[in-house]
Amino acid sequence: MRSNNTRREQPVADGDTASTAPVLGASRRWPLKRWAGTGVRFALGSTARKGGLALADQAVASATNFVTGVIIGRTVAREKFGLYTLGLTLALLALNVQNALVSAPYTVYSPRLRGSDHARYTGSTLLHQWGLTALCVALLLLVGAALSAGVGPTELAPVAWALAVAIPFILLREYARSVCFAGLRMGSALVLDSCVAAVQIGALLALARLGLLSESRAFLTVGVACGLAGIAWIVTARKLFILRLSRAVQDFKQNWSLGRWVLGKAAAWHVSSGLFPWLLAAFRGAGAAGVFAACCGVVMLANPFLAAMTNLLQPVAAHAAAQGGRQRLGDVVLKSSAVVFACMSVFLVVMLLWGGWLVAVVYGRQYAGHGLVVSLVALSFFIRSFVVPVDAGLLARERPQVMMNSNLAGGVVALVLGTPMVWLYGLEGAALADVLSSAVANGIRIRSFWVDVVRQAEAP
């Protein structure tokens, strides 16, 4: 297995010093001039070239998700779109669990391995992914049976059954993407996601034109598209894996030490943000959940950029931490933070001015009149964008417990304040509570990263 020496921070070699930005010790603070200068150097550097492919891939993946939502939202009634949204929260929960227990540890540990050791570890994560998939299918079958028996909203039962069929392929596609990103093979991820986009969007448009599209058939269509691409990837990438069951058990114990905190973070996130569609459905009906999904969908136009930064920065930060310790990691986070802040500031202004008009244009007139909700959701998204580079740094430092604790704090805000706010003010209350939850959670993360990395790197 991996020795403890692989986790120790390595000093920056003399040859590396000339090719990187100034170390954090050069200044006790991060003045505006340095933010601007490091942001420009980052945008023109070699990492940015890989980022171009990552951005192209995420543009395809996010555009696929966005167009999928638009097709469904414009084809079915608001209540049906709300049921699709509730099912989507279950799918996202499964994806986040897989990310916590499989993808995130792989992103951190795989850069430290070479040759057959790397192939055995990759094979272990594939076995972990299969086991997790079986568990998710079993749970969704139980949920579908309970809903069909009258426990909870029975109209959600077909969605649960469809998800039980589709989720193995959705999880496989996402696992394939994470392996590509961890190895900085952005081109392979782009090919994978382009295939999914072609099949998924084409099939959904055909179903909509024939009048056969429903919330459950939408998930089945997504499953088919992801399955075709995922199986093709497994066949072409089979040399990456050496399957050893005994090694998989040993590696899972290692991954659990890191993944449990990422899992706690994901669970806390679902309390802090994933809770609002369910609260709206409970207090205001499934239609309100559908409107909230449409408002969030417009704001998600910025998701390709942020998700691409996440997919790029997590492996880059892991490599930086392994090779150069706190100083190099801090520089990576600083440069990328400057880029994220500049881009997302422009996006926020656009949403504040034209977000309400845009949601009606994209999803239809049945979603008009909710400009304030779009503005608040955009503000929450803007706040979250601050911690994309910070999260990559915390994960590279194996500090996911900070992310979990901050999300728990945000979840407390969402539960304690969000429940009465949704009950009293509906959509506007949910959006405002989301802003407050994001501010609390992300403030904690930024402060922790500053203390753990920046101050320690600057210390004499």
MIROTI-690059 format. One line per 5 residues: their letters; for each residue x, y, z negated of C-alpha. Coordinates in pm, whole numbers, plus 50000, padded with zeros to 5 digits. Example, Ala and Ser with C-alpha at 12.3 -4.5 7.8 and 13.67 -1.06 7.14 Angstrom:
2
AS) 51230:49550:49220  51367:49894:49286
! end
This chain:
460
MRSNN) 50000:50000:50000  50109:50363:50000  50374:50449:49743  50335:50743:49513  50625:50914:49689
TRREQ) 50408:50980:49992  50198:51223:49793  50478:51439:49664  50516:51780:49820  50816:51805:50052
PVADG) 51019:52124:50074  51012:52313:50401  51321:52229:50601  51550:52507:50722  51451:52437:51081
DTAST) 51083:52476:50994  51125:52814:50834  51192:52998:51157  50891:52849:51332  50631:52925:51068
APVLG) 50471:53240:50935  50629:53414:50634  50592:53218:50314  50344:53324:50050  50621:53421:49813
ASRRW) 50700:53720:50031  50411:53905:49875  50215:53877:49556  49904:53982:49745  49748:53937:50087
PLKRW) 49723:54294:50228  49509:54376:50529  49814:54421:50755  49936:54071:50683  49590:53923:50736
AGTGV) 49573:54083:51080  49928:53984:51176  49902:53622:51066  49561:53593:51233  49707:53705:51568
RFALG) 50003:53465:51539  49768:53181:51454  49545:53257:51753  49846:53238:51988  50023:52939:51832
STARK) 50039:52568:51913  49772:52486:51657  49534:52712:51846  49592:52512:52163  49469:52199:51988
GGLAL) 49194:52416:51847  49081:52495:52202  49005:52129:52265  48847:52097:51921  48627:52398:51994
ADQAV) 48528:52258:52333  48434:51926:52172  48237:52088:51896  48064:52314:52147  47942:52001:52325
ASATN) 47840:51825:52000  47666:52128:51851  47501:52220:52180  47365:51866:52195  47219:51896:51845
FVTGV) 47084:52243:51916  46920:52150:52247  46779:51836:52084  46611:52050:51819  46480:52296:52078
IIGRT) 46332:52021:52295  46157:51864:51998  46048:52198:51848  45894:52318:52174  45730:51983:52255
VAREK) 45565:51878:51929  45357:52069:51674  45522:52254:51385  45411:51983:51142  45574:51711:51355
FGLYT) 45888:51919:51382  45885:51948:51004  45873:51567:50975  46168:51544:51214  46354:51790:50991
LGLTL) 46287:51581:50680  46415:51272:50861  46721:51468:50969  46805:51544:50606  46813:51167:50542
ALLAL) 47042:51114:50841  47270:51394:50721  47282:51236:50376  47405:50909:50529  47661:51096:50740
NVQNA) 47790:51286:50437  47827:50965:50237  48029:50814:50521  48242:51126:50544  48310:51113:50171
LVSAP) 48400:50746:50142  48556:50679:50483  48640:50980:50697  48775:51228:50439  49021:50982:50278
YTVYS) 49130:50868:50625  49198:51228:50729  49416:51284:50422  49604:50953:50405  49646:50845:50769
PRLRG) 49907:51115:50856  50135:50958:50594  50144:50618:50765  50311:50483:51079  50299:50176:51302
SDHAR) 50131:49860:51174  50067:50020:50835  49860:50286:51010  49672:50026:51217  49590:49817:50908
YTGST) 49463:50121:50724  49251:50224:51023  49114:49869:51039  49026:49890:50671  48824:50204:50727
LLHQW) 48636:50035:51012  48537:49754:50776  48436:50014:50517  48221:50183:50781  48045:49858:50868
GLTAL) 47970:49787:50502  47833:50135:50445  47618:50107:50757  47459:49785:50628  47379:49956:50298
CVALL) 47220:50257:50472  47002:50035:50690  46881:49840:50385  46793:50160:50198  46606:50308:50495
LLVGA) 46407:49987:50534  46309:50013:50167  46210:50377:50213  46002:50291:50520  45827:50009:50335
ALSAG) 45753:50236:50038  45614:50513:50260  45401:50266:50456  45261:50138:50125  45145:50489:50032
VGPTE) 45435:50595:49809  45500:50951:49927  45390:51108:50257  45277:50818:50477  45321:51025:50795
LAPVA) 45698:51010:50733  45703:50628:50753  45756:50603:51134  46054:50837:51101  46210:50616:50833
WALAV) 46162:50303:51046  46315:50473:51349  46610:50595:51141  46674:50241:51015  46722:50135:51378
AIPFI) 46922:50439:51488  47147:50506:51188  47410:50233:51262  47488:50395:51596  47474:50751:51463
LLREY) 47725:50657:51194  47948:50472:51442  47968:50775:51670  48061:51001:51379  48324:50755:51257
ARSVC) 48479:50750:51605  48497:51129:51604  48667:51135:51264  48935:50888:51375  49002:51099:51684
FAGLR) 49026:51419:51481  49253:51267:51216  49497:51166:51491  49463:51510:51656  49324:51335:51969
MGSAL) 49077:51611:52047  49047:51512:52412  48917:51165:52322  48654:51320:52097  48550:51551:52380
VLDSC) 48495:51260:52619  48296:51071:52354  48068:51362:52275  48018:51451:52641  47886:51100:52707
VAAVQ) 47648:51127:52412  47526:51466:52534  47450:51345:52885  47248:51043:52773  47072:51207:52477
IGALL) 46960:51530:52642  46861:51354:52965  46648:51097:52783  46479:51354:52559  46389:51574:52856
ALARL) 46243:51272:53036  46032:51176:52734  45913:51534:52691  45815:51561:53058  45620:51234:53037
GLLSE) 45445:51345:52718  45596:51058:52519  45827:51250:52285  45761:51222:51912  45967:51270:51599
SRAFL) 46037:50896:51565  46118:50843:51933  46361:51132:51911  46568:50945:51652  46556:50626:51859
TVGVA) 46684:50821:52160  46970:50966:51958  47055:50614:51839  47073:50481:52195  47300:50764:52311
CGLAG) 47535:50731:52014  47537:50352:52042  47641:50345:52406  47927:50591:52347  48034:50440:52015
IAWIV) 48055:50083:52143  48251:50198:52449  48494:50380:52216  48542:50072:51996  48635:49867:52303
TARKL) 48881:50123:52442  49038:50204:52102  49064:49845:51976  49446:49864:51956  49414:50120:51678
FILRL) 49276:49857:51441  49421:49560:51256  49140:49405:51051  49239:49252:50717  48966:49198:50458
SRAVQ) 49206:49177:50163  49374:49499:50272  49033:49664:50314  48946:49591:49950  49277:49735:49834
DFKQN) 49239:50043:50055  48886:50104:49934  49012:50130:49577  49264:50386:49694  49005:50580:49896
WSLGR) 48756:50576:49611  48990:50783:49393  48953:51066:49644  48619:50984:49806  48414:50978:49487
WVLGK) 48471:51351:49446  48386:51423:49807  48075:51208:49762  47980:51408:49456  48031:51725:49657
AAAWH) 47803:51595:49934  47534:51492:49685  47553:51832:49519  47526:52003:49859  47203:51816:49930
VSSGL) 47067:51949:49604  47182:52304:49677  47081:52333:50045  46914:52012:50162  46652:52058:49891
FPWLL) 46477:52355:50055  46299:52173:50343  46154:51929:50092  46044:52208:49857  45879:52391:50146
AAFRG) 45703:52074:50260  45579:52013:49904  45455:52368:49834  45369:52504:50181  45329:52197:50404
AGAAG) 45540:52027:50672  45478:52321:50908  45674:52554:50678  45963:52308:50681  45947:52318:51061
VFAAC) 45967:52700:51068  46261:52695:50828  46434:52441:51053  46382:52669:51354  46532:52967:51170
CGVVM) 46830:52755:51064  46860:52619:51417  46917:52966:51563  47183:53041:51302  47349:52710:51389
LANPF) 47454:52867:51718  47773:52953:51527  47821:52594:51418  48040:52489:51713  48304:52738:51602
LAAMT) 48293:52648:51232  48270:52274:51289  48561:52291:51534  48764:52478:51274  48674:52212:51017
NLLQP) 48766:51924:51250  49095:52093:51335  49192:52233:50996  49139:51920:50787  49407:51714:50966
VAAHA) 49629:52020:51019  49610:52105:50648  49683:51743:50557  49993:51744:50779  50101:52082:50640
AAQGG) 50065:51967:50279  50257:51646:50350  50544:51825:50526  50572:52164:50360  50383:52165:50032
RQRLG) 50195:52462:49893  50373:52729:50095  50297:52588:50437  49943:52487:50332  49875:52835:50201
DVVLK) 49990:52992:50528  49760:52765:50731  49462:52859:50516  49550:53231:50526  49579:53245:50904
SSAVV) 49262:53048:50970  49069:53252:50712  49149:53570:50903  49018:53418:51227  48700:53283:51063
FACMS) 48622:53613:50892  48660:53816:51211  48447:53587:51426  48170:53529:51173  48137:53901:51095
VFLVV) 48041:53964:51457  47795:53675:51450  47629:53802:51132  47567:54145:51286  47407:53981:51591
MLLWG) 47175:53773:51373  47076:54071:51159  46981:54272:51466  46824:54012:51696  46777:53688:51498
GWLVA) 46399:53716:51461  46353:53781:51833  46587:53496:51922  46404:53230:51720  46078:53310:51901
VVYGR) 46248:53301:52241  46425:52971:52177  46161:52772:51988  45841:52937:52107  45589:53197:51991
QYAGH) 45461:52971:51712  45787:53055:51527  45769:53435:51575  45762:53689:51291  46036:53546:51070
GLVVS) 46322:53790:51126  46387:53834:50753  46421:53459:50704  46670:53435:50992  46873:53725:50848
LVALS) 46892:53565:50503  46984:53225:50645  47254:53392:50857  47393:53567:50547  47410:53235:50363
FFIRS) 47586:53077:50662  47829:53370:50671  47915:53317:50303  47974:52947:50362  48207:53018:50651
FVVPV) 48459:53172:50410  48539:52834:50258  48593:52627:50573  48972:52683:50557  48969:52669:50176
DAGLL) 48791:52332:50180  49054:52194:50417  49323:52314:50176  49152:52169:49870  49106:51834:50044
ARERP) 49472:51828:50149  49567:51897:49787  49338:51610:49682  49119:51849:49483  48771:51750:49604
QVMMN) 48647:51763:49245  48659:52142:49277  48432:52121:49579  48196:51890:49394  48180:52107:49082
SNLAG) 48119:52420:49287  47837:52253:49477  47689:52133:49149  47685:52493:49030  47517:52594:49355
GVVAL) 47272:52307:49313  47175:52429:48968  47104:52772:49115  46901:52617:49397  46698:52401:49162
VLGTP) 46643:52647:48880  46583:52958:49093  46489:52800:49424  46190:52601:49303  45991:52898:49164
MVWLY) 46108:53122:49450  45980:52878:49714  45656:52835:49522  45600:53211:49494  45746:53346:49818
GLEGA) 45762:53051:50056  46012:53082:50342  46164:53409:50222  46212:53264:49873  46387:52957:50011
ALADV) 46622:53167:50226  46711:53404:49941  46773:53117:49701  47003:52963:49962  47206:53286:49973
LSSAV) 47246:53290:49594  47338:52921:49584  47603:52966:49855  47755:53270:49683  47797:53088:49352
ANGIR) 47937:52766:49502  48184:52929:49738  48306:53189:49489  48416:52907:49260  48605:52731:49541
IRSFW) 48791:53039:49659  48905:53126:49307  49022:52770:49242  49225:52754:49565  49385:53088:49488
VDVVR) 49497:52968:49145  49608:52622:49255  49792:52708:49576  49858:53078:49621  49970:53170:49271
QAEAP) 50169:52849:49233  50346:52906:49565  50433:53262:49468  50560:53165:49125  50940:53198:49095
! end
